[in-house]
Amino acid sequence: MTNMITFYDFPSKKDGVEAWNPNTWKTRLSLRYKGLPFKTVWVEYPDVESTLKAAGIPPTSQWPDGRPTYTLPAIVDPSTGAALADSLIIAEYLDKTYPGDKPLLIPSGTKALQTAYAEAVRASLGPLFQFLMGRTCETLLNPSSDEYFRRTRKEYMGMDIDALAPQGERVKEEWKNVEAGFGKIATWLKADEFAMGNTVSFADFVVAGFLEWCKNVWGEDSQQWKDVASWHDGRWGKLVRNLEVY
Amino acid sequence: MTNMITFYDFPSKKDGVEAWNPNTWKTRLSLRYKGLPFKTVWVEYPDVESTLKAAGIPPTSQWPDGRPTYTLPAIVDPSTGAALADSLIIAEYLDKTYPGDKPLLIPSGTKALQTAYAEAVRASLGPLFQFLMGRTCETLLNPSSDEYFRRTRKEYMGMDIDALAPQGERVKEEWKNVEAGFGKIATWLKADEFAMGNTVSFADFVVAGFLEWCKNVWGEDSQQWKDVASWHDGRWGKLVRNLEVY
């Protein structure tokens, strides 16, 4: 298997956690859905730029000061020489290079819709971040990533990650907002399991990425995960289980 | 043409304005795209509930106190007896009842994606509302709608519509935010004219509805409309022109 795809993902220090990052999960699920064998290279946050540069993977955007931003997920495919970052760009590449016999990750004509869906999901689940950011550092990240993540988010947001987490009375209130955020997605899906009806597509991996983040930060036995998995007739727990079969 | 569809829309007092409301425009464009003849019944805001009730059209949601909310767009189709409100529900009905030989308004499997797209467009164009709400009352609404619109929005938002409009230094800044909002949609569309590539769909009517609102509030010769129409390589002005051919 010398031609196996290399997939760059963030490691976790917690036992039993395969992966946790909502963005890299989109690519992990994309590769699995396609049935493509891959090997994971685990990269700590401070090493992302040097690792990607060394692999010839381009940046995905720019910092406000103009420096290039290197981000995961990223892949290198030795069969074609492709070296790419960004989950949507990777999904397009996989569709083109490995169309396979299943529906495409991004069915023809749906790219802008899938992009906007991803954006709308992220906006709806905004209230999740305050609960998950600090806990991610605490429970999942190794020391070098922990330090880097806290420092760069502080620069970016102007506040400590730990100060984000709601306290006291606000916990219940903000938890209701998380539920309402998932509820909004449920109103788009209606009775369908997947964004495109009976067919899995990239849009579902966006939601699943957030669910994997919740599940892995809190753990499967936590009350928080039990809540999320049970909301809206248990559809979120079911979605994670149904996508994990790939 | 006794079987012509009746389409309920909001009137305007301004010469040369065919229609202005971003929501009803989605249905106006849907009907035109389908090539279905229709007659417009113009309804002032205070008369929406009684008019729709009399026509047997159901409410679309609820006020916070539990009372039903009646909204436009709405249609009655005497060929089938259908009496419906909500632009997305109407689009689905038209696809089912009048599939025609063009692509559907909501192509198979894209309903949740189209719904989320509509939501993401509205969120991106949030900064537009502060510019348009007061001006809509002032330049477009007849007295009874003007009074009703101002009163109910004040109840809802807790502030006067006119206080929304940015003043002084903030005008330029907020206008940049409007441009950035359209810019976000442009990043989803990339080089494609329409959300689904070469094919018009409901998603495009969502954007076009907002564009028609801008155009009709400010007028085609205004600097504001010239700005909007020219942003992002003139794609917004072109979109309006290309959808007006139906």
Interface residues (C-beta under 8 A of the other chain):
Chain A: P107 S108 G109 T110 K111 A112 L113 Q114 T115 A116 Y117 E119 A120 V121 A123 K184 I185 T187 W188 L189 K190 D192 A195 M196 G197 T199 A203
Chain B: P107 S108 G109 T110 K111 A112 L113 Q114 T115 A116 Y117 E119 A120 V121 A123 K184 I185 T187 W188 L189 K190 D192 A195 M196 G197 T199 A203
